[in-house]
Amino acid sequence: MLVILNPSYLSFSRRKQLKLYDMNVVPESLLLDDLFAPYRQMLGADYDGYRNHCLRVFNFCCALAGKNADTDKIAVAAFFHDIGIWSDNTFDYIRPSQLLARRYLEKANRDAWCDEIESMIGEHHKVSPYKPNPSWLVEPFRKADWIDLSGGLLRFHLPDDFVTNVILAFPNAGFHKKLVALTAERFKTHPFNPLPMMKL
């Protein structure tokens, strides 16, 4: 179930900041909340930062996918795409994240989604477009994560106001600072492969 943002949801000061035009920001996904619940203690101080990152990516992906948006698939991919950082305490987190997603999908009797969601996770740091399965949500998800990683500098034709509204609705809460710190730590031990998740 999704809840669409409207001005009454926000404080007066935040309503003044946000410009609500053609696209609506989705402030929460109940499925995302359910997925986060058992991981809250593990995420610790990073909970708000990662949750807000996931909600930004969720919003961007839903907007990019348009009528093809399957919000449950997007929520699952959004939650699991970086979770291996914390579950396995590693910056080489793609495979651990995929395995956790697969385990969840199999338990939820959504095995048919496994290949697509594993690809959404595995390709989300790909620099070039993903082409093998154009009907899948992999490419919108890849673009969504790049929009967030770039702080909105990349927009992939999404309206400027919508991207700004999403970023304002879900503050960074130290998430990108955490990624910079992890990159620096990884560089100390793997100077020739500091970003193992990246793909051309």
N, C-alpha and C positions, 0 to 999 in steps of 0.2 A: 504494500500500500504506500502511495506517495502523497505527500502534502505539498501543495503549491504555495509558494510564498505570496503573501499579500501584505499591504502596508500595515495592517493591524497586528501582524505577527511581530513587528519590530518596534524597538524604542523610537521615540521621536527623533533623536539625534541620528540614529541609523537610517530612518526613513528619509531624512534630509540628504544623507550621503548617497543612497541608492536611487537609481533612476529606473523605474519599472516600465519598460516599453514592450516590444513585441514578444520577447521571450521571458518566461517566468523562471526564477530560481527555485529549485526544489530544496527546501531546507532540511529534509530528513527522508530517510528510507527506513522503514521498519525492518526490512530484511538486513540492511547494513547494521542497524542497532542490535539485532539478534546475533549477528556474526561477531560483533565486537564484544558482547557481554562476557563470554568466557575468557577473553584475552585481556581484559582491562588490567588485571593485576600484573600480568607479564609485561604489558606495554608501559606501565608505570607513568613516569613523568612525560613520556612521549605520546600518551593516549590522545590528548587533544590535538596535537600536531598531526598525528597520523590520521585520526578520524577526519579532521578538516581537509587534509590532502585527499583522502578518499572521496569525500563529498564534492570537492571541486572537480576531481576527475570524473566522478559520476555525472555531475551536471554537464560538463563539457562533452562527454561521450554521448549522453542522451540527446543533446542539441545537435551534435554532428551526425548522429545516426538517423535523426528525424523519425519518419514513420516506421523505420526498421528497428527502432530501439526496443530491445527486450530488457526492461528495467531490472528484472531479476538476474539475468545473466550479467548485466553491467555491474550490479551491486556485488555479486559474488566475485567477479574479476577484480573489482576495485578493492574489496577488502583483502583478498589474498595476494595481490600483485607484488607487494613489498614485505609481506608479513614474515618471510624467512629471515629478515634482518634480526628480528627479535626471537623468533621461535628457535632458530639455529645459531644465533649469535654470530652471524657471518655477513660480510658485504658481498659475498658470492651467493646471492640469495634466490636466484631465479628458480633453480631446480627444487630447493626446499619449499618454496612458495607453491610451485606447481603440484608437488606431492600432497601438500596439505589441502589444496583445492580439490584434487581428485578424491582424496579420502572423504572430504565433506560431501561431494557430489554423489559418490557411491552410496554413502550412508543415507542421503536424502532421496535416493532412487532417481537421480538425474544423470545417470551414466552417459546418456546421449549428448550431454553438454561438455563432456570431459575434453575432447579434442579441441573444440573451439575455445574454451576458457583457458586451457593450457597454452594455446597459441596466443591468446590475448595477453597472458602473463609473460610468455617467453619472448614476444616481439615488441613489448611496450617501450623498450629503449632502442629500437631499430631506427637508424637515421633516415634510411630511404623508405619509400612506401612499401607496404605489404601487399602482394598481389595474388598469391596462390588461390585463396578462397574469397572472392570479392563479396559474397553474400554474408560472410561472417562479420562479426563486430570487431575484428582485430584491428583494422585500419582506423576506424573512429576512436578506438581505445588508445591506439598508439598516438594519434594526434592529440587526444585529450591530455595524456600524460605530458607530452611535450609542451602544450600550452601552459600547464602548471609548472613544469620544471623551468620554463623560461620566464616565469612571473608575468605571463600575459603578453610578452613581446611577440611570440608566435601566436597567431589567432586562427589560422586556417579558414578565413572568411566568416568566422562567427562575428556578430555585431560587437563593436567595441564596448557599448554600454552593457551588454550581457556579460562579457568576460569580466569587466570591472565590477559588476554587481556580484558575481560569484566570488571573486577574490575578496570583496568587502564583507560578504556574508559569512565567509569561513576564514578567519584570520590564520596566518601562517603558524603561529604558536611555536616557533622555533624549529619547524620541520626541516626547512632547507639548511638551517644552521647545523642541524644534526647530520644531514647528508654531507656537508662540507667537512665536518669533523671525522666522519667515517671514511671519506675519501683520503684525508690526510693520514689517518692510521693505516689504511690499506697500502698507501704509497710507501710507507716505511718497510713493509715486509714484501711487497710485490711491486717494486718500482717500474717494472716493464708491463704490468697488467693491473693498474690501479682501478680500472672500471670494468670489471669482468662481465657486467650485465649489458654492456653496449654492443650493438651490432651495426654493421654497415647496411 
